[in-house]
Amino acid sequence: MPVPINERLKNNEIEFNYVLMDRIFNHMRVSVPGIIQEFDPLTQTATVQVALRERVRQENLEYQWVEISPLLDVPVVFPRGGGYTLTFPIKQGDECLIVFSDMCIDAWFSNGGVQNQIEQRRHDLSDAIAIPGLWSQPKKLENYSTKHVELRNDKRTMFIRITDEEEDAIDIVAPAIRINGKNITNQTDYTNWINGGGQVDQ
């Protein structure tokens, strides 16, 4: 019959300290890369898979690589402030950075404002927040511009670019360009549209 772990550690202070450290660090979360499994546009929350396995010591004192179960109902961060928001069509497989709150976020997330904690927990898997935008090397961007601010698709077949080199300009590159629902791709004179003369019914 295997000897219980407590018995094996009773007279081995060094081994006991290693096990204690493992248990402490395995329950304290800070940040980790993740992969979006599902996104709910109504609640703006996601199911996220932690992208790294943990090396966890088992009862027999041997280590084993363990995959963390997907995190549910994770709030997703978008750039937002002053009544404006920049949103992205979050898709399955998108990579992200998961950060873990110092305190339980349940009451705040449900009600907003300043709230009491529902549970006294710290750096817990239950208090994950997903920040899209972190990516691994297989998903690195091609044709990355080091001279401009760009809002672009990953393939850079479409982008809006702001530059102050040579001449101040906002460049738009896309197969089709619409303003107020009107296709102006083939218009030779954009001045009327830019000055508001191109208003059309939605």
Secondary structure, DSSP 8 states (H G I E B T S, - for coil): ----HHHHHHT-HHHHHHHHHHHHHHT---EEEEEEEEEETTTTEEEEEESS-EEEE-TTS-EEEE----EEEEEB---EETTEE------TT-EEEEEE-SS--HHHHHH-SS---SS---S-GGGEEEEET---GGG--SS--SSSEEEE-TT-SSEEEEE-SSS-EEEEE-S--EETTEE-TT-S--HHHHTTTT----
